[in-house]
Amino acid sequence: SGSIGSNMSYVRQGVNAFIDAFAGTPIKLQVVRFSSTASTLGASPWTKYYDMLVESDVTALKSLVNGLSSTGATNWEDGFFRMFLNADGTVQRLLERRREMIDTGVGSVLFRTI
């Protein structure tokens, strides 16, 4: 969230620990950051899931997390829209499987496929 301010280092540390816990497992993670608007880490143009079985994906995601900063607002509604829907408002295909969502409460929402 853009309103985290100086506590962002704790968020980065926690998200990296979460990534480490799932590294080497058959999980795909997506991290959505939000402030005035939301965006997905590494997305071009809309979604990006990182495969925790692929070492280069784990490394790339951690690098992006380490670059997170906090400025702005807390538009969590746009964060959920970005996480669950495509740009045209249709439900993401990956959501056909059961999913767990972990909201860090501090601007990042983590997502794992079960």
QUIVENDA-V706574 format. One record per helix or strand of 3 or more residues. SS is the DSSP state (alpha for helix, beta for strand). FROM is the first residue (numbers start at 0). TO is the last residue. If there is no record, write none. Layout:
SS,FROM,TO
SS,FROM,TO
This chain:
alpha,4,21
beta,31,33
beta,37,39
alpha,54,65
alpha,75,83
alpha,92,95
beta,98,102
beta,107,112
